[in-house]
């Protein structure tokens, strides 16, 4: 908890340290994000907005209406994406496959940044190191 407070203050970001809706059922959220990617939409922006909805606004993102609002903020029609994308069983199978790949690759938390050389950086507080490595690789 102390680290969260330090980083909140250091980065000047809003964060609710003990959100009412955490932990939350993330199924609807990951299904939306994966379906967005599969249908050619940006999957990063809704992912980030889901995080903000929880940690900055204390929203219950397992609620489909909340997810639709989140998607709308980033220019995505959630109902259209879900209708055009794979069904729930297929999306859930993708999550299982991705999780197995992550674990076998040494990933142990989120966010994790995995580079082609095998290096893994874990945690939002490592973003500056990720940026340095990406710049060095460019």
N, C-alpha and C positions, 0 to 999 in steps of 0.2 A: 504494500500500500504506500509505503514511504517513497519507493522508487516512482510510482505513478505520480505522486504529488510533485516530486522533484522535476520529472520530465514535463509535466503539465506546466509548471512554473517556468522552467528553462525555455521551452518552446512557445510559451504563450498560447497554448491551445486549450479550448474548453474541454473538460472531461468530468463526467459524473463518476465518482470513484466507486460507488456502490449502486449501480443501476437496479431499479426494481425488477426489470425484465431480464435479468441475467442470473443463471444461464437461461437460455431461451431455445425453443425448438427451431433449429436452423434449416430444416428440410425445405420449406417453401422458398427460403432465400437462396439456398444453393441451387435448387431446381431452376429458379428464375435466372440466375447468373450463368449457369451452364447452358440453358436454352438460349439465352441471349448470344453467347459466343457461337453456338452451333448455327444460329440463324443469321450470323454476320453482324450482330450488334456489338457494341463496346461492352465487354464484361467487367472491365476494371472500374469504370465509373459507378455502376450500380453496387459493386462490391464495397467500394469506399463509402458510398452513401448509406449502405446498410450499417456499416461500422459507425458512421456519424449518428445515424438514427438511434442506435443503442447507447453509445458512449457520450454523446453530446446532448441528445434530446430525450433519452430514456423512453424510446418508443418500442412497442412490442412488434418486432419485425416478423414474427410468425403469423401475424394477422395479414391476410391477403390485401385488405384495403390499405394498410400501411405500406406494404410492398408496392402496390400500384402507385401510391403517391411518390415513393422513393424513385421508382422507375420513371415516372413522368418528369421529375426534376432533372433527370439526365437525358431526357429526350427519347425514352423507350416506352412503347405501349406494352405493358406487361401482359395483358390478355392476349394480344396478337402474338407476342413472342412465345407464350406458352402453347397457344393453339398451333403455331407453325412448327414448334420444336418437338422433340421426342416425348413419348409418354413418361409417366412417373417411374415406371420400372426401369426403362432405359436410362433415365437420368440418374436414378439411384445406383445402377450398375456402373455408370461412369464414375461416380463418387467412390465406390468401392475400389475400382481399378486404380484411380488416381491416388487414393490413400495407400494402397498396397505399394504402388510405385514410389511414393514419397518415403514411406517407412523403409523400403528396401534400399533407397538411396541415401538414407541417413537423416532425413528430415524428422525433426522431433517437436516442432511447434510452428505456430503461425504468428506473424508472417515469417517465412523463410525465403531466402534468396539463394538459389542454386546456380552456380556458374558452370560453364562447360568444362572447366578444369577440375571440377569436383568440389571446389570450396563452397561451403554453406555459411551464410550469415543469417543469424536468427535474431528477430526482434525489431520492432519499429525504431528503437534507438540506434540501430546500425545503418540507417538509411544514408548517413553521410559517408560511411565506409563503402556502401554499395555504389554511391555516386562516384567516389574516387576510383574504385575498381573499374567501373564502366568507362570512365573518362580515359583511364590508362589503356583499356582494351581498344578504344576507338582509334 
